[in-house]
């Protein structure tokens, strides 16, 4: 069987990414949000350079293309209200955020960087999504989630391009 072989360091890296992502989403501080954003940008730059000249160019090309496309959808000039809320990951992050504060926080998210509970008219049980968009915690949570999604989508793009490349080589050699 000639499947894609993932090196052990690649699997360890994915486990580390999941662990760091869970920690970052658990505590969406300004420092962690900036670190996640910077990490995603750095990985995309590395992927782009590796796709141009480096080992495993096929993987890094898929990573860079899909990662940059997701980056521009999540953080680009059109990432405001018309585009970003339409991303499935935005909806999933909203659900995780509400679940997290319902299960863990109890009192609801902090408003304006932790200066007290959210607006009194906002009820998590009622699912008032619009009111929690004012929360700094929610904004950092979204930034962290989308930064991690850039890397996850990039990995997926790299693996898909590797599979397509392997299929193409088999067809050409047959």
Buried (B, 14 or more C-beta within 10 A) or exposed (E): EEEEEEEEEEEEBBEEBEEBBEEBBEEBBEEBBBBBBEBBBEBBEBBBEBBEEEEEBBBBBBBBBBBBBBBBBBBBEEBEEEBBBEBEBBEEBBEEBBEBBEEEEEEBBBBEEEEEEBBEEBEBEEEBBEBBEBBBBBBBBBBBBBBBBBBBBBBBBBBBBBBEBBEEEEEEEE
